[in-house]
Amino acid sequence: MNVVAPASPPLLTSSALVGISCGFVAFALYLITLAPGVCWQDSGVHQFRIVNGMLENPYGLALSHPLHYWLGRGVLSLPPGGVDPAWKLNLLSAVSGALGVGVIAALVAAITRRGTAAVLAAAALAIAHTYWAHSVVTESYALAAALMSVEWLLLWRYSRRGEPGALLAVFMLNGLHVSNHLLGLLPLASYGVLGLERVARRRLHAGWLGVFALGWVVTASPYLSLIVRQGMQSHDWGRTLHSALFGVGLGGGGYANDVLNTSISWGLAKNAVLVLGYNFPSLVIPLGLAGMGRPARQRGVLFRNVMLGQTLLIAVFVLRYSIRDQYTFFVPLCAVLALWFGIGVDGLLRYFEQAGARPRDPSGLVRVQSGSAGPVILVVLTLATIAPLGVYAIFPSMAAQRGWLRSQMRDLPFRDEYRHFLQPWRIGDDSPRQYARAVLAECPPRGLLMTDLTAGYAIAYVQRVENFAPDVEVYVVDRNLTRANMPLMTADALRRAAQRGAAIRATPSPVIEEWWGSDFDMRGEGLVRDLLLRTR
């Protein structure tokens, strides 16, 4: 992390130029591989909510992501018209993901003054499976990573110059981060400790702590106002705070046990190793660890210490987070590993420079003596960094042929499970829309369709946006998506509907069978099954 200031700013080590260039390349990658429309699972939930103006997520405030929601509403208002709204929302993720890549590149360039290290770090992040996959569908994680990386850039500025205004900007940007996703609370903890440490060492007046807190509250107000509004409307502040911190989920329990889990099981540890290995089947992890171990000098010490603290917080949170979709929370871990990887690359190249290389030329590349290993190292680093592209192209077919991970796959018509989960790109993947239209086409008029979270919101989106089979009432488990503000469906209400002769259909799903299985049997074959009242 040592900073060597050149006599004149070379072209490729201009951090802004490096960041902008890498960001544009990443955006081109994500635009080409963008999902063409409505998406499965949580992405479909976000698309349905944003298009239909539902600020609060029905499964809890913690899942509402208000900053992402409002940015999405803004994107929908932009030209051109006649474009699938879901595609526009996917585009927001592409812009966010590209911004994160560009900022990481700029930050590595600013720290190391080496363009090659910055470009390699950007490439490693851009093609990391989890990061890429969340940059081509409607999700809040790419935006969270972008905001977090800008926080780090501002933190670097503060560590270099000691300007309180820069630290205020860090806190205010983090307020936006929390308004987008509660993952922002992890770096907030490190910033709070930093502020107290600065005051204790008399590097900062204590009054600034109040300014930081006020600035954070102002920018976090999109989320804080949701909490206040729901608490005042419900008069149940305990339930409101639970929803704000942990969500409510299906059945109202939320994710408190997962968030507060303090143990790392063998299963979680094994899953973490597999996910990290699949994101970075390259030299990113060993060189990232080397980057963490590099000593810093002078003004780089503060930045290094805070970033090491954040890395530990993020890693511990993700590794012991026991939800089924744990892999989605690896997005910030990918970003911070890419940062450390860039610093590690600089350390490796510096080693070979000191072992016999001449000084770097103005392009930021290493200019070495004949016979030096420098060019070979650069080629090896470049090939290793882009190696994941080959893995993602080959491994899904290999895994499918051998039946690996079969127990974790759920077969859905029109969707190739292995490619869906193991390839990050979504070029031409219209499977959610195809599935939705096929399911709705099999439902009788004025029938009830019971679905789960995986496909239900995509089905409701197609019904609403395309006005396809509008007289079918689509439910996600017990929630009516076709008609707003309807009470949750109960077993008694569904039983009465069946007794009145209503045609009740269901998509094959263990969730539906478990939820309604005490009163109904699922019969038939195909995309849609009959949900028949059980005779007692």
Disulfide bonds with the S-S distance in Angstrom:
none
